[in-house]
Amino acid sequence: MHTRPTIRELEAHRALHASAGAGLAEVILGGQDGLVNVLGVILGVAAASADQRIILAAGLAATFAESVSMAAGVYTS
């Protein structure tokens, strides 16, 4: 026969599973946020200029700025 788990065992089990997915959720949310922001910059620059070098430079600059911003946000929280 199986014995029913205690409340303490259930809480430990829930805490283990809750903390395991927290990091993955942050990575997915941060990645989506970064992609949307960089895509917005690229589309805005592409609408203003047809020069591919300018669009590429703007995309790289936005990617770098997003990376620094995300790192600073994670560091301070």
N, CA, C and O atoms as a CHARMM CRD file, in Angstrom:
* protein
*
  308
    1    1 MET  N      0.82300  -1.18000   0.00000 PROA 1      0.00000
    2    1 MET  CA     0.00000   0.00000   0.00000 PROA 1      0.00000
    3    1 MET  C      0.86600   1.24300   0.00000 PROA 1      0.00000
    4    1 MET  O      1.95300   1.27400   0.57700 PROA 1      0.00000
    5    2 HSD  N      0.36400   2.24000  -0.64900 PROA 2      0.00000
    6    2 HSD  CA     1.06100   3.51900  -0.66800 PROA 2      0.00000
    7    2 HSD  C      0.57000   4.37700   0.48400 PROA 2      0.00000
    8    2 HSD  O     -0.62100   4.42400   0.79100 PROA 2      0.00000
    9    3 THR  N      1.50600   5.04400   1.10400 PROA 3      0.00000
   10    3 THR  CA     1.11000   5.99200   2.13700 PROA 3      0.00000
   11    3 THR  C      0.96600   7.37400   1.50600 PROA 3      0.00000
   12    3 THR  O      1.63600   7.69100   0.52300 PROA 3      0.00000
   13    4 ARG  N      0.12200   8.15600   2.05700 PROA 4      0.00000
   14    4 ARG  CA    -0.08000   9.50900   1.53800 PROA 4      0.00000
   15    4 ARG  C      1.09900  10.37700   1.96400 PROA 4      0.00000
   16    4 ARG  O      1.56900  10.27500   3.09700 PROA 4      0.00000
   17    5 PRO  N      1.57300  11.22200   1.06800 PROA 5      0.00000
   18    5 PRO  CA     2.69100  12.09600   1.43900 PROA 5      0.00000
   19    5 PRO  C      2.24700  13.15000   2.45500 PROA 5      0.00000
   20    5 PRO  O      1.09000  13.57000   2.48400 PROA 5      0.00000
   21    6 THR  N      3.18600  13.55000   3.26400 PROA 6      0.00000
   22    6 THR  CA     2.88400  14.58100   4.25200 PROA 6      0.00000
   23    6 THR  C      2.83300  15.94700   3.57000 PROA 6      0.00000
   24    6 THR  O      3.26700  16.10600   2.42900 PROA 6      0.00000
   25    7 ILE  N      2.30600  16.90100   4.27600 PROA 7      0.00000
   26    7 ILE  CA     2.22800  18.26100   3.72900 PROA 7      0.00000
   27    7 ILE  C      3.62500  18.79600   3.45900 PROA 7      0.00000
   28    7 ILE  O      3.84900  19.47300   2.45600 PROA 7      0.00000
   29    8 ARG  N      4.54700  18.50300   4.33200 PROA 8      0.00000
   30    8 ARG  CA     5.92700  18.96700   4.15200 PROA 8      0.00000
   31    8 ARG  C      6.53700  18.36300   2.88900 PROA 8      0.00000
   32    8 ARG  O      7.23900  19.05400   2.15000 PROA 8      0.00000
   33    9 GLU  N      6.27800  17.09600   2.63900 PROA 9      0.00000
   34    9 GLU  CA     6.79200  16.45300   1.42500 PROA 9      0.00000
   35    9 GLU  C      6.16000  17.05800   0.17200 PROA 9      0.00000
   36    9 GLU  O      6.83900  17.26700  -0.83300 PROA 9      0.00000
   37   10 LEU  N      4.86500  17.33600   0.23600 PROA 10     0.00000
   38   10 LEU  CA     4.18900  17.96800  -0.90300 PROA 10     0.00000
   39   10 LEU  C      4.73800  19.36600  -1.17400 PROA 10     0.00000
   40   10 LEU  O      4.95000  19.73600  -2.32800 PROA 10     0.00000
   41   11 GLU  N      4.96900  20.14100  -0.11900 PROA 11     0.00000
   42   11 GLU  CA     5.51700  21.48700  -0.29300 PROA 11     0.00000
   43   11 GLU  C      6.92500  21.43500  -0.87400 PROA 11     0.00000
   44   11 GLU  O      7.27300  22.25000  -1.72800 PROA 11     0.00000
   45   12 ALA  N      7.73300  20.48800  -0.41900 PROA 12     0.00000
   46   12 ALA  CA     9.08900  20.35100  -0.95500 PROA 12     0.00000
   47   12 ALA  C      9.04500  19.95700  -2.42600 PROA 12     0.00000
   48   12 ALA  O      9.83700  20.44500  -3.23100 PROA 12     0.00000
   49   13 HSD  N      8.12000  19.07500  -2.77000 PROA 13     0.00000
   50   13 HSD  CA     7.96800  18.64700  -4.16600 PROA 13     0.00000
   51   13 HSD  C      7.53800  19.81900  -5.05000 PROA 13     0.00000
   52   13 HSD  O      8.08100  20.00800  -6.13800 PROA 13     0.00000
   53   14 ARG  N      6.57700  20.59500  -4.59100 PROA 14     0.00000
   54   14 ARG  CA     6.11400  21.76300  -5.35600 PROA 14     0.00000
   55   14 ARG  C      7.21600  22.80400  -5.50200 PROA 14     0.00000
   56   14 ARG  O      7.38800  23.38200  -6.57600 PROA 14     0.00000
   57   15 ALA  N      7.95600  23.04500  -4.43500 PROA 15     0.00000
   58   15 ALA  CA     9.03500  24.03700  -4.49000 PROA 15     0.00000
   59   15 ALA  C     10.11200  23.61100  -5.47600 PROA 15     0.00000
   60   15 ALA  O     10.65800  24.44600  -6.19700 PROA 15     0.00000
   61   16 LEU  N     10.41900  22.33300  -5.51300 PROA 16     0.00000
   62   16 LEU  CA    11.42900  21.82500  -6.44100 PROA 16     0.00000
   63   16 LEU  C     10.99200  22.05200  -7.87800 PROA 16     0.00000
   64   16 LEU  O     11.78100  22.51800  -8.70000 PROA 16     0.00000
   65   17 HSD  N      9.75600  21.73100  -8.18900 PROA 17     0.00000
   66   17 HSD  CA     9.27300  21.88500  -9.55900 PROA 17     0.00000
   67   17 HSD  C      9.04100  23.34800  -9.92800 PROA 17     0.00000
   68   17 HSD  O      9.22700  23.72600 -11.08500 PROA 17     0.00000
   69   18 ALA  N      8.64500  24.16100  -8.98300 PROA 18     0.00000
   70   18 ALA  CA     8.43100  25.58500  -9.26800 PROA 18     0.00000
   71   18 ALA  C      9.74700  26.27900  -9.57800 PROA 18     0.00000
   72   18 ALA  O      9.80600  27.11900 -10.47600 PROA 18     0.00000
   73   19 SER  N     10.80100  25.93900  -8.84700 PROA 19     0.00000
   74   19 SER  CA    12.09100  26.59600  -9.07800 PROA 19     0.00000
   75   19 SER  C     12.77300  26.06800 -10.32800 PROA 19     0.00000
   76   19 SER  O     13.59500  26.77200 -10.91500 PROA 19     0.00000
   77   20 ALA  N     12.46300  24.87100 -10.74500 PROA 20     0.00000
   78   20 ALA  CA    13.11300  24.30000 -11.93100 PROA 20     0.00000
   79   20 ALA  C     12.68800  25.01800 -13.19800 PROA 20     0.00000
   80   20 ALA  O     13.50800  25.17500 -14.10300 PROA 20     0.00000
   81   21 GLY  N     11.46200  25.45400 -13.30200 PROA 21     0.00000
   82   21 GLY  CA    10.97600  26.10000 -14.50800 PROA 21     0.00000
   83   21 GLY  C     11.11700  27.60800 -14.50500 PROA 21     0.00000
   84   21 GLY  O     10.89900  28.24500 -15.53600 PROA 21     0.00000
   85   22 ALA  N     11.47500  28.19500 -13.37700 PROA 22     0.00000
   86   22 ALA  CA    11.54400  29.65500 -13.28200 PROA 22     0.00000
   87   22 ALA  C     12.63200  30.21400 -14.18500 PROA 22     0.00000
   88   22 ALA  O     12.41500  31.22400 -14.85400 PROA 22     0.00000
   89   23 GLY  N     13.78200  29.58600 -14.21900 PROA 23     0.00000
   90   23 GLY  CA    14.87300  30.07300 -15.05900 PROA 23     0.00000
   91   23 GLY  C     14.54700  29.97700 -16.53200 PROA 23     0.00000
   92   23 GLY  O     14.87900  30.87500 -17.30600 PROA 23     0.00000
   93   24 LEU  N     13.90400  28.90500 -16.92200 PROA 24     0.00000
   94   24 LEU  CA    13.53600  28.72200 -18.32600 PROA 24     0.00000
   95   24 LEU  C     12.50900  29.75900 -18.75900 PROA 24     0.00000
   96   24 LEU  O     12.58500  30.28600 -19.86900 PROA 24     0.00000
   97   25 ALA  N     11.56500  30.04600 -17.90200 PROA 25     0.00000
   98   25 ALA  CA    10.55400  31.05600 -18.22900 PROA 25     0.00000
   99   25 ALA  C     11.19600  32.42600 -18.41800 PROA 25     0.00000
  100   25 ALA  O     10.80400  33.17300 -19.31400 PROA 25     0.00000
  101   26 GLU  N     12.17700  32.76100 -17.58300 PROA 26     0.00000
  102   26 GLU  CA    12.86600  34.04400 -17.72000 PROA 26     0.00000
  103   26 GLU  C     13.64000  34.11900 -19.02900 PROA 26     0.00000
  104   26 GLU  O     13.65500  35.16100 -19.68400 PROA 26     0.00000
  105   27 VAL  N     14.27700  33.03100 -19.40900 PROA 27     0.00000
  106   27 VAL  CA    15.03900  33.00500 -20.66000 PROA 27     0.00000
  107   27 VAL  C     14.11100  33.18800 -21.85600 PROA 27     0.00000
  108   27 VAL  O     14.40900  33.96300 -22.76500 PROA 27     0.00000
  109   28 ILE  N     12.99800  32.48100 -21.85600 PROA 28     0.00000
  110   28 ILE  CA    12.05700  32.58500 -22.97700 PROA 28     0.00000
  111   28 ILE  C     11.45700  33.98400 -23.05200 PROA 28     0.00000
  112   28 ILE  O     11.39300  34.57200 -24.13200 PROA 28     0.00000
  113   29 LEU  N     11.01800  34.52200 -21.91900 PROA 29     0.00000
  114   29 LEU  CA    10.42500  35.85600 -21.91300 PROA 29     0.00000
  115   29 LEU  C     11.44900  36.91100 -22.32700 PROA 29     0.00000
  116   29 LEU  O     11.13200  37.80900 -23.10700 PROA 29     0.00000
  117   30 GLY  N     12.66400  36.80900 -21.81500 PROA 30     0.00000
  118   30 GLY  CA    13.71000  37.76100 -22.18600 PROA 30     0.00000
  119   30 GLY  C     14.08200  37.66700 -23.65000 PROA 30     0.00000
  120   30 GLY  O     14.31400  38.68300 -24.30500 PROA 30     0.00000
  121   31 GLY  N     14.13900  36.45000 -24.16400 PROA 31     0.00000
  122   31 GLY  CA    14.46000  36.27100 -25.58200 PROA 31     0.00000
  123   31 GLY  C     13.39900  36.85500 -26.48800 PROA 31     0.00000
  124   31 GLY  O     13.70900  37.50700 -27.48500 PROA 31     0.00000
  125   32 GLN  N     12.15500  36.62100 -26.14100 PROA 32     0.00000
  126   32 GLN  CA    11.06000  37.18500 -26.94200 PROA 32     0.00000
  127   32 GLN  C     11.05800  38.70700 -26.87500 PROA 32     0.00000
  128   32 GLN  O     10.85500  39.37700 -27.88800 PROA 32     0.00000
  129   33 ASP  N     11.28100  39.24400 -25.69900 PROA 33     0.00000
  130   33 ASP  CA    11.31500  40.69500 -25.53400 PROA 33     0.00000
  131   33 ASP  C     12.44700  41.29800 -26.35900 PROA 33     0.00000
  132   33 ASP  O     12.25600  42.30900 -27.03500 PROA 33     0.00000
  133   34 GLY  N     13.61400  40.68400 -26.30300 PROA 34     0.00000
  134   34 GLY  CA    14.74800  41.18000 -27.07800 PROA 34     0.00000
  135   34 GLY  C     14.50800  41.10700 -28.57000 PROA 34     0.00000
  136   34 GLY  O     14.84300  42.04000 -29.30000 PROA 34     0.00000
  137   35 LEU  N     13.93100  40.00700 -29.03500 PROA 35     0.00000
  138   35 LEU  CA    13.66000  39.87100 -30.46700 PROA 35     0.00000
  139   35 LEU  C     12.65900  40.91000 -30.96300 PROA 35     0.00000
  140   35 LEU  O     12.83700  41.48800 -32.03500 PROA 35     0.00000
  141   36 VAL  N     11.61900  41.14300 -30.18900 PROA 36     0.00000
  142   36 VAL  CA    10.60600  42.11800 -30.59700 PROA 36     0.00000
  143   36 VAL  C     11.20500  43.51900 -30.64700 PROA 36     0.00000
  144   36 VAL  O     10.94300  44.27100 -31.58600 PROA 36     0.00000
  145   37 ASN  N     12.00300  43.87500 -29.64900 PROA 37     0.00000
  146   37 ASN  CA    12.59900  45.21200 -29.62800 PROA 37     0.00000
  147   37 ASN  C     13.57200  45.41200 -30.78100 PROA 37     0.00000
  148   37 ASN  O     13.53800  46.44700 -31.44600 PROA 37     0.00000
  149   38 VAL  N     14.43400  44.43800 -31.02200 PROA 38     0.00000
  150   38 VAL  CA    15.40500  44.55800 -32.11200 PROA 38     0.00000
  151   38 VAL  C     14.68800  44.57400 -33.45700 PROA 38     0.00000
  152   38 VAL  O     15.05200  45.34900 -34.34200 PROA 38     0.00000
  153   39 LEU  N     13.68200  43.73500 -33.61700 PROA 39     0.00000
  154   39 LEU  CA    12.92600  43.72900 -34.86500 PROA 39     0.00000
  155   39 LEU  C     12.23700  45.07200 -35.10100 PROA 39     0.00000
  156   39 LEU  O     12.16500  45.54500 -36.23500 PROA 39     0.00000
  157   40 GLY  N     11.73500  45.68100 -34.03700 PROA 40     0.00000
  158   40 GLY  CA    11.12100  47.00000 -34.16100 PROA 40     0.00000
  159   40 GLY  C     12.10900  48.04900 -34.64200 PROA 40     0.00000
  160   40 GLY  O     11.77700  48.88100 -35.48700 PROA 40     0.00000
  161   41 VAL  N     13.32300  48.01000 -34.10500 PROA 41     0.00000
  162   41 VAL  CA    14.35600  48.95400 -34.54300 PROA 41     0.00000
  163   41 VAL  C     14.71500  48.70500 -35.99900 PROA 41     0.00000
  164   41 VAL  O     14.81500  49.64400 -36.78800 PROA 41     0.00000
  165   42 ILE  N     14.90800  47.44400 -36.35400 PROA 42     0.00000
  166   42 ILE  CA    15.28500  47.11000 -37.73400 PROA 42     0.00000
  167   42 ILE  C     14.19700  47.54700 -38.71300 PROA 42     0.00000
  168   42 ILE  O     14.50000  48.13100 -39.75400 PROA 42     0.00000
  169   43 LEU  N     12.94700  47.27200 -38.39100 PROA 43     0.00000
  170   43 LEU  CA    11.85700  47.66300 -39.29000 PROA 43     0.00000
  171   43 LEU  C     11.72600  49.17800 -39.39500 PROA 43     0.00000
  172   43 LEU  O     11.44000  49.70800 -40.46900 PROA 43     0.00000
  173   44 GLY  N     11.93400  49.87000 -38.28500 PROA 44     0.00000
  174   44 GLY  CA    11.87300  51.32500 -38.31800 PROA 44     0.00000
  175   44 GLY  C     12.97300  51.92700 -39.16900 PROA 44     0.00000
  176   44 GLY  O     12.73000  52.85000 -39.94700 PROA 44     0.00000
  177   45 VAL  N     14.18400  51.40700 -39.02300 PROA 45     0.00000
  178   45 VAL  CA    15.30300  51.91300 -39.82200 PROA 45     0.00000
  179   45 VAL  C     15.11800  51.52200 -41.28400 PROA 45     0.00000
  180   45 VAL  O     15.42200  52.31200 -42.17800 PROA 45     0.00000
  181   46 ALA  N     14.62900  50.32700 -41.53300 PROA 46     0.00000
  182   46 ALA  CA    14.41200  49.88900 -42.91900 PROA 46     0.00000
  183   46 ALA  C     13.34900  50.74000 -43.60500 PROA 46     0.00000
  184   46 ALA  O     13.42100  50.96700 -44.81300 PROA 46     0.00000
  185   47 ALA  N     12.37200  51.20700 -42.85100 PROA 47     0.00000
  186   47 ALA  CA    11.35100  52.07200 -43.44000 PROA 47     0.00000
  187   47 ALA  C     11.91700  53.44700 -43.78600 PROA 47     0.00000
  188   47 ALA  O     11.43600  54.11500 -44.70200 PROA 47     0.00000
  189   48 ALA  N     12.95000  53.86200 -43.04000 PROA 48     0.00000
  190   48 ALA  CA    13.53000  55.18300 -43.27200 PROA 48     0.00000
  191   48 ALA  C     14.67000  55.15800 -44.27800 PROA 48     0.00000
  192   48 ALA  O     14.95000  56.16800 -44.92300 PROA 48     0.00000
  193   49 SER  N     15.33300  54.00600 -44.41800 PROA 49     0.00000
  194   49 SER  CA    16.50200  53.93400 -45.29800 PROA 49     0.00000
  195   49 SER  C     16.52900  52.58500 -45.99800 PROA 49     0.00000
  196   49 SER  O     16.16500  51.56300 -45.41500 PROA 49     0.00000
  197   50 ALA  N     16.95900  52.58900 -47.24200 PROA 50     0.00000
  198   50 ALA  CA    17.06100  51.34100 -47.99200 PROA 50     0.00000
  199   50 ALA  C     18.48600  50.79700 -47.98500 PROA 50     0.00000
  200   50 ALA  O     18.74100  49.72900 -48.54200 PROA 50     0.00000
  201   51 ASP  N     19.41800  51.51900 -47.36100 PROA 51     0.00000
  202   51 ASP  CA    20.81600  51.09100 -47.33000 PROA 51     0.00000
  203   51 ASP  C     20.96500  49.91500 -46.36300 PROA 51     0.00000
  204   51 ASP  O     20.69300  50.04900 -45.17000 PROA 51     0.00000
  205   52 GLN  N     21.39400  48.77500 -46.87900 PROA 52     0.00000
  206   52 GLN  CA    21.49600  47.56300 -46.06700 PROA 52     0.00000
  207   52 GLN  C     22.53900  47.69000 -44.96800 PROA 52     0.00000
  208   52 GLN  O     22.38200  47.10100 -43.89900 PROA 52     0.00000
  209   53 ARG  N     23.60200  48.45100 -45.21200 PROA 53     0.00000
  210   53 ARG  CA    24.64100  48.61700 -44.18900 PROA 53     0.00000
  211   53 ARG  C     24.10100  49.38100 -42.98400 PROA 53     0.00000
  212   53 ARG  O     24.42900  49.06100 -41.84200 PROA 53     0.00000
  213   54 ILE  N     23.28400  50.37700 -43.23800 PROA 54     0.00000
  214   54 ILE  CA    22.69500  51.15000 -42.13700 PROA 54     0.00000
  215   54 ILE  C     21.72100  50.27900 -41.34700 PROA 54     0.00000
  216   54 ILE  O     21.68900  50.33500 -40.11800 PROA 54     0.00000
  217   55 ILE  N     20.94000  49.48800 -42.04700 PROA 55     0.00000
  218   55 ILE  CA    19.98700  48.59200 -41.37900 PROA 55     0.00000
  219   55 ILE  C     20.73300  47.57000 -40.52900 PROA 55     0.00000
  220   55 ILE  O     20.34600  47.30500 -39.39100 PROA 55     0.00000
  221   56 LEU  N     21.79900  46.99900 -41.07700 PROA 56     0.00000
  222   56 LEU  CA    22.59800  46.02300 -40.33400 PROA 56     0.00000
  223   56 LEU  C     23.24600  46.66400 -39.11400 PROA 56     0.00000
  224   56 LEU  O     23.23000  46.08500 -38.02700 PROA 56     0.00000
  225   57 ALA  N     23.81300  47.84700 -39.28300 PROA 57     0.00000
  226   57 ALA  CA    24.44900  48.54100 -38.15800 PROA 57     0.00000
  227   57 ALA  C     23.43200  48.85700 -37.06600 PROA 57     0.00000
  228   57 ALA  O     23.72500  48.70900 -35.88000 PROA 57     0.00000
  229   58 ALA  N     22.24600  49.28900 -37.46400 PROA 58     0.00000
  230   58 ALA  CA    21.20100  49.58600 -36.48100 PROA 58     0.00000
  231   58 ALA  C     20.76400  48.31900 -35.75100 PROA 58     0.00000
  232   58 ALA  O     20.53800  48.34300 -34.54100 PROA 58     0.00000
  233   59 GLY  N     20.64400  47.21800 -36.48100 PROA 59     0.00000
  234   59 GLY  CA    20.26900  45.95200 -35.85400 PROA 59     0.00000
  235   59 GLY  C     21.31000  45.46500 -34.86700 PROA 59     0.00000
  236   59 GLY  O     20.97000  44.99300 -33.78200 PROA 59     0.00000
  237   60 LEU  N     22.58100  45.57800 -35.24000 PROA 60     0.00000
  238   60 LEU  CA    23.65600  45.16600 -34.33100 PROA 60     0.00000
  239   60 LEU  C     23.71600  46.07100 -33.10600 PROA 60     0.00000
  240   60 LEU  O     23.90400  45.59300 -31.98700 PROA 60     0.00000
  241   61 ALA  N     23.55600  47.37700 -33.31400 PROA 61     0.00000
  242   61 ALA  CA    23.56100  48.30900 -32.18600 PROA 61     0.00000
  243   61 ALA  C     22.39100  48.03700 -31.24200 PROA 61     0.00000
  244   61 ALA  O     22.55400  48.07600 -30.02200 PROA 61     0.00000
  245   62 ALA  N     21.22500  47.76600 -31.79600 PROA 62     0.00000
  246   62 ALA  CA    20.05600  47.46700 -30.96700 PROA 62     0.00000
  247   62 ALA  C     20.25400  46.16000 -30.20700 PROA 62     0.00000
  248   62 ALA  O     19.86700  46.05700 -29.04300 PROA 62     0.00000
  249   63 THR  N     20.85000  45.16700 -30.85200 PROA 63     0.00000
  250   63 THR  CA    21.11400  43.89100 -30.18700 PROA 63     0.00000
  251   63 THR  C     22.07300  44.08100 -29.02300 PROA 63     0.00000
  252   63 THR  O     21.85200  43.54700 -27.93600 PROA 63     0.00000
  253   64 PHE  N     23.13900  44.84300 -29.25000 PROA 64     0.00000
  254   64 PHE  CA    24.10400  45.10800 -28.18200 PROA 64     0.00000
  255   64 PHE  C     23.44200  45.87100 -27.03500 PROA 64     0.00000
  256   64 PHE  O     23.63100  45.53100 -25.86800 PROA 64     0.00000
  257   65 ALA  N     22.67000  46.89600 -27.36900 PROA 65     0.00000
  258   65 ALA  CA    22.00700  47.68800 -26.33400 PROA 65     0.00000
  259   65 ALA  C     21.01000  46.84700 -25.53800 PROA 65     0.00000
  260   65 ALA  O     20.91500  46.99300 -24.31900 PROA 65     0.00000
  261   66 GLU  N     20.27700  45.98100 -26.20500 PROA 66     0.00000
  262   66 GLU  CA    19.33600  45.09100 -25.51400 PROA 66     0.00000
  263   66 GLU  C     20.07100  44.13200 -24.58500 PROA 66     0.00000
  264   66 GLU  O     19.61200  43.86700 -23.47400 PROA 66     0.00000
  265   67 SER  N     21.20100  43.61500 -25.03200 PROA 67     0.00000
  266   67 SER  CA    21.98000  42.69200 -24.20700 PROA 67     0.00000
  267   67 SER  C     22.46400  43.37500 -22.93700 PROA 67     0.00000
  268   67 SER  O     22.35400  42.81700 -21.84600 PROA 67     0.00000
  269   68 VAL  N     22.99600  44.57800 -23.08000 PROA 68     0.00000
  270   68 VAL  CA    23.47100  45.32000 -21.91300 PROA 68     0.00000
  271   68 VAL  C     22.30400  45.65700 -20.98900 PROA 68     0.00000
  272   68 VAL  O     22.43000  45.55300 -19.76900 PROA 68     0.00000
  273   69 SER  N     21.18500  46.05300 -21.55600 PROA 69     0.00000
  274   69 SER  CA    20.01300  46.39700 -20.76200 PROA 69     0.00000
  275   69 SER  C     19.48700  45.19200 -19.99300 PROA 69     0.00000
  276   69 SER  O     19.16500  45.30000 -18.80900 PROA 69     0.00000
  277   70 MET  N     19.40000  44.05800 -20.65400 PROA 70     0.00000
  278   70 MET  CA    18.91800  42.83800 -19.98800 PROA 70     0.00000
  279   70 MET  C     19.88600  42.41100 -18.88500 PROA 70     0.00000
  280   70 MET  O     19.46100  42.01700 -17.79900 PROA 70     0.00000
  281   71 ALA  N     21.18000  42.49100 -19.16500 PROA 71     0.00000
  282   71 ALA  CA    22.17200  42.10200 -18.16100 PROA 71     0.00000
  283   71 ALA  C     22.09000  43.01700 -16.94500 PROA 71     0.00000
  284   71 ALA  O     22.17100  42.54900 -15.81000 PROA 71     0.00000
  285   72 ALA  N     21.93000  44.30900 -17.17200 PROA 72     0.00000
  286   72 ALA  CA    21.81400  45.24900 -16.05700 PROA 72     0.00000
  287   72 ALA  C     20.54300  44.98700 -15.25300 PROA 72     0.00000
  288   72 ALA  O     20.55200  45.07200 -14.02500 PROA 72     0.00000
  289   73 GLY  N     19.46400  44.67300 -15.94100 PROA 73     0.00000
  290   73 GLY  CA    18.21800  44.36900 -15.24700 PROA 73     0.00000
  291   73 GLY  C     18.31200  43.12000 -14.39500 PROA 73     0.00000
  292   73 GLY  O     17.80400  43.09000 -13.27300 PROA 73     0.00000
  293   74 VAL  N     18.95400  42.09400 -14.91500 PROA 74     0.00000
  294   74 VAL  CA    19.12100  40.85200 -14.15100 PROA 74     0.00000
  295   74 VAL  C     20.06900  41.07600 -12.97800 PROA 74     0.00000
  296   74 VAL  O     19.85200  40.54500 -11.88900 PROA 74     0.00000
  297   75 TYR  N     21.11500  41.85800 -13.20100 PROA 75     0.00000
  298   75 TYR  CA    22.09500  42.12500 -12.14400 PROA 75     0.00000
  299   75 TYR  C     21.46200  42.88100 -10.98000 PROA 75     0.00000
  300   75 TYR  O     21.75000  42.59000  -9.81900 PROA 75     0.00000
  301   76 THR  N     20.60300  43.84800 -11.28700 PROA 76     0.00000
  302   76 THR  CA    20.02200  44.66400 -10.22300 PROA 76     0.00000
  303   76 THR  C     18.83000  44.00600  -9.54000 PROA 76     0.00000
  304   76 THR  O     18.41800  44.45400  -8.47000 PROA 76     0.00000
  305   77 SER  N     18.27200  42.96700 -10.12400 PROA 77     0.00000
  306   77 SER  CA    17.11300  42.33700  -9.47600 PROA 77     0.00000
  307   77 SER  C     17.48100  41.10800  -8.69900 PROA 77     0.00000
  308   77 SER  O     16.61300  40.47300  -8.10100 PROA 77     0.00000
